[in-house]
Amino acid sequence: MINIYDSANQVAADLQKLDEFKALENAVNAVKNNKESATLFKQMDEMQTKIINSQSEGRDFPKDLEEDYKKLNEKVQKNDQILQLLQAEQAVSKTIEDVQKAITKPVSDLYDGLRN
């Protein structure tokens, strides 16, 4: 019998060997090792959490939060380490999305007969 979790763990291990993952790892380390970038990243992360929480609770985006977000976003756009991190993150996310599509294709294919 196949243990699908072994396969999933192998995919996770393989992901870490990809150039895209290594680029992300380097970008994360660059942010960690730059005090300004690390502080800015933490601020951005906290701001995004506030926004997500506000949206999930069905509340409107607070005006003061919107202004703070704009100012923070301007700083982020000028920070090369964070920009590189975000680009590397997108590349890894694209790979994960492609793998997820491949994994879920058999389930999607099962429903094709019901949809057509």
N, C-alpha and C positions, 0 to 999 in steps of 0.2 A: 504494500500500500504506500502511496506517495504521501509524504509529509510536506504540504504546501508551505509551511512555515520555514522549513529548511531552504526551500527555493527563495522565499522572500528575504531571508537572511543573506543568502548568496547575492541577490540583487543589491541589497544594501552594501555589502562588502565590495561588489563590483562598482557601484556608484562612487565609492571613495577612491577608486583607482582612476577615474576619468579626469581628463585635463580640466574640464569645467569645474569639477569639485575641488581640485587642487588650486585652481584660480580663486575660487570662493574662499578656501581656507587661507590662502595668502592675503586676500583682501580683508578678511576678518582680523587676521593678525596685524595687518597694517593699521587698521582702525584702533585695535586694542593698544598698540604701541605708540599711538599719537594721542596725547591727553586731550587736545582740542577736539579731535575727531571722535574720540570715545565719549566725551561729554555731550557733544552734539548728537551722536547716535542715540544715547540714552534719552535725551530730551525728545528726539523724534519718536522713539519707541513709546515713550510715555504719552505723547500727544496722540499718536495713533490709537493707543489703547483707550484713551478718553473718548475719542471720536467713535470708535467701534462700540464702546459701552453705551454711549449716548444714542447711537442709531439702533442698537439692539433693544433698548428700552423704549423706542418709539419717540424719543425726544428730538426736537429740532436742534440743529447745529447752533450752539450758543455763539452770539456775535463776538464776544470777547475771545472765545476759543478760535473763531475763524481768523481774527486779526493776528493772534499769536501764531496760528498755523502758517499764515502767509509769511510772517517774519522769519519763522524757523525754516520754512521751505527755501527762502532766499539764501539763508546761510548754508543749508545743505547743498544747494545747487553750486555753491562756490567751493565746496570741500572735495578735493580730488579723491581722497581715500574713501569717503562715503559713496561717491559716484561710482568708483570702481567696484565697491562692494555690491551696490545695487545692480550693476550690470552683470557681475558674476552670479549674483543670486538669480537673476532672470534666466541666465543660461542653464543653471542647474534646475530651476523650476520647469523650464521647457523640456528638459530631458525627462524629468519625473512625470510630467504630463503625457509625454509620448509613451512612456512605459505603462502608465496607468491605462491609456487607451488600448494598448496591446493586451493588457491583463483583462480588461473588462469587455473586450470584443466578443468572446464566446457568449457572454450573457446577453449582450446587445443582439447578437445574431439569433439567439433563441426567440426573441420577440419580433424578428422580421416578419414571420408568417402571420402574426397577429395584426401587424400594422398595415400590411399590404392587402 
